[in-house]
Amino acid sequence: MFFAAWNPVFLQGGNLLNIVEGSAILLIVALGMTLIVATGGIDLSVGIALDFGAAFAIVAMKSYGADWITAAALGVSGGSIVGIVNAILVVGLRISPFMATLGTFFIGSSVQRIFTNGGGPISHRRMPDEFRNLAMGDIGGVPVEVIVAAVLCVIYFLVLERSIHGRRIHAMGMQRLASIVAGIRVNRVLIASYIVAAMTCAIGGLIAAASIRMFTPLSGFSYLLDAIAAVFIGAALHPRGRPNVLGTIAGVLFLGMVVNGLNLMGLNFNVKDALSGIILVSALALAVAQRKMR
């Protein structure tokens, strides 16, 4: 309401579509983060999985002449490597999720810098149009990246909120020891969750690579903090305070609207970040207060 009163352009259909389209990659990454947080952990390597997805796809097309389907498959497979490493550290070596994924983040960051000789981008201006359309195409006027994000939202919602597997995941997140006693195969669920989350983030990497027609090392880090914020905004909105898909969607759109509205106000970049933080903290405090009142 505030942004609409300040600038009527805010509520125009074109601007609202820009908010949704600009939030697609963040939403995809936040879905992967939602899955991990629901298990009771945290994943600081989601940006590395995104980077690997973009890198594997770009290199496959540019250096090996792979078609766009093969490149996309290799990109998702590359992202899964991050999930496999996390699963080995968390399940196999019993390292805490925070420290394990932090280690994966450092390793993945170093690998990217070494592979690109210090962090230089790898561009591919002649990528196939089909791959390019992941970011620039549309179906019936709806951007393809929005459709991809919507499909993933439906899948995640059905799995996390409407399936037995989702109940097991939430049970682990709330009471892991009780879940073990109840017969849930916690390790298997954790392994699958880390791999699926990384593959999901890699899909976001494919869209990011298609958007700018290049792979930029460490670009995925820019999504990490916003993804964490979106997940915990969604959890604060839930009556039981647990991570959930609908809440994550609301959190992502909330962040997107704040950034878009502040941009329309023409604020200085540094001031915009400060106001974004104030609005975020205020919204979370209000959500928590309302939940306590209910």
N, C-alpha and C positions, 0 to 999 in steps of 0.2 A: 504493500500500500504506500509506503514511504517513497520507494523508487518510482512508482507510477505517478504519484503526486508531483515529484520533482521533475520527471521527464515523461510525458505521455508516450514516447516511443517505446518505453519499457514493456508495455502490455501488448504491443503490436505483434501480430502473428509471426512476422519475419524475425523479430528479435527473440521471441520465445523459442522459435525453432533453432536459432543460433545458440541459445543456452543449452538446449537439449543436445544438439550436434556437438557442441564444444565439450560437453560432459561425457560423451560416449566412451572414450578411452579410460577416463578416470573411473567411470562406473564399472567397466570390465575389470579393472585392477581391483577396485573395491569389493567386487563379488568374490574374487579369490581371497582377499583379506578377510572377508566375512566368514568364509568357510573355515579358515585357520583359527580365527578368534573364537568361533563357535566351539571348536575342540578344546578351548582353554589355553591356546597358545598365541603367538604373535609371529608375523613373518616380515622381517626387515629386508628380505631379498626379493620382494615382488618386482622392484625396479630392474633387478638383474635379469629376472625371467623375461620381462618385457624387452630388455636390450638384446638378450640372446635370440628371442623370436625374430626381432628385426634383423639382426646380424646374419643369422643362418639363412634367412630368406633372401636378403640382398646378395650375399656372397654366392649362394646357389645359382641365382639368375645371372649375376654379372660375370663370375669366374668360370662357371661350369655350364652355362647355357640352359639351365633347368627351366621347364615350363612353369607357369604360375601355380598350378595345383601342387606340383612336386615341391616347389619352393615354399609354399604355405605349409605343407606337411612337414618339411624339414625345419621350418621355423618353430612350429608347435613342438616338434621333437626336441629341438634345441632348448626350448624353455623347460621341457620336462626334466632335463638334466639337473637344473637347479632344484626342482622338487625332489629328485632322487637323492641328491647330496644332502638336502635338509632332512629327508626321512632317515638316511643312514646315521646322521649326527644325532637326531632326536630320539629315534627308536633304537638304533643299533648301539650307539655309544652313550645314550641316556644323558645327553647334554641338554640343558634347558633351551626351550625354543628361542628365547631372546638371544642367548649367546650363540647358539648354533646358526641361526639365520644371520646374525651380525657377522659371524665368521664367513658365511657364504657370500655376504655382501662384499666384504673386503677381498675375498678371493676372486669373485666375479669382476669386481672393478679393476683389479690388477690384470686379469686375463684380457679384458677389453683394451686396456692401455698398451699392453705388450703386443697384442694382435694388430693394433692400428699404429704402432710406432709412436706412442705418446698421446694418443687420443684424437687423431685426425679423423674426420668423417669419411665414410665410404659412400659415394654417390652412385646412382644408377639411373640416369636420365632416360634410358631407352627400355625401361621395364615394360612388360606386357600391359596392354590396356586393361585386361581383366583384373590384374593385380592392382593396378592404379585405381580401379573402380571401387575397391574396398573402402577407400577414403573419399573419392571424388564422385562416385556414381550414385544413382538413385533408382528406386523402384516405385513407380507411381507417385513420384514427387517426394518420397521419403528417402533420406540419405541411407545408403547401404550400411554405414557404420552404426546408425541408430537402429536399424533392423537387426544387425548382428548383436548389439548390446541388449535389445529387447528379447531376442531368442534366448540368450544366455540367462537373462533375468527369469524368464519362464522356467527354464531348466533348473536353475538354482532354487527357485521358489518351490517347485514340485518336489525336489529332492530334500531340501532342508525343512520345509514346512508341512509337507504332505506325504512323507514316506517313513517307513520304519528306520531306514538308514539315517534319515535326518534326526529322528528321535534319539538314536544312539549317539549321534554327534553332539547334540545338545546335552544329553545325559553326561557324556564325558566332560563337557565344558563346565557343568555345574558340580558334579561329584565324580571324579575319576575313579577313586577307590570303590565307591558304591557300584559304578559301572562294571568294574572288574568282577566284583562279587556277584553281580547280576548275570554274568556270563558273556558280556560284550567283549569281543576280541579287539581290544583297544589298539594294539599295535597295528593290526591290519587296517583299521579305520584311519589311523594317523598316517600311515604310509600312503594310502589312497588319497587322503585329503591334501597332503603336501604336493603330490604329483599333479592332481587335478587343478589345484590352485595355481601352480606354476604354468601349466598348459593354458589356463584361462588368461593369465597375464601375457603369455606369449602371443595370444590372439590380438591383444591390445597392441603388442609390438608390431604385428603385421600391418595393422591399420596406421600406426604412427609412421612406419617406413613408407607405406603407400602414399601417405599425405605429403611428405616432403621429398620423396624419391631418394632417400638416403638413410644410412644408419649413422647415428650420432652417438658415440660412446658415452655412457653414464647419463643419457637423457632420461632414463626411467626413474632416476632418483627424484625427479621433480614431482612424481605422482605418489611417492611413498607417504609423506606426511598428510596429504589431502585424503588419501585412501584410509589411513588410520582415523583421521578426524571424521570422515563420513560414516565409518562403521560404528564409532562410539556415539556419534549423534543419533544414529538409528537405534542403538541399544538404549540410549537415554529416553527415546520416545516409546520404547516397548514397555507395557505394563509390568513385566517381570525383569526388565533391565537386561535382556539378553540380545545378542546379535541376531538380526533378522534381515531378510532380503528387502522387504518393503521399506523398512527403516533406513537401510543403506541407500536405496534409491532416493528417498526423501533427503538424506544427508548430502548426497552428491548434487542433487538439484538445488538444495539450499546453498551450498558452496558456490555453485555455478551462478545462481541468481545474485548472490552478494558481489561476486567479482564483476559480473556484467553491469549491475546497477552502479557500482562505484566507478566503473569505466565510463559509463554514460555521464556521470557527474564530472568527469575530467579531473579527477584528483591526482595528485602526485603519487608516483609508484610507492614510495616509502610510507606515505600517509595511508595509502590504500591497504597495505599489509597490516598496519596497526589497527585500522578500523575493522578489518576482516577478523582479526583476533578478538577484538572487543565484542563484536556481534556474535561470534561463535561461542565465546564463554558465556555471554548473556543468555543466548538461546539454550545452552546446555543447563545453566542454572535454573532457568524457567521450567524446562522440561522435568528436571529432577524435583523441583518444588511441586509441580502439578501432580507428579506420580505419588509423592508422599501424601499430598492432600487426598488423592483418591483412595 
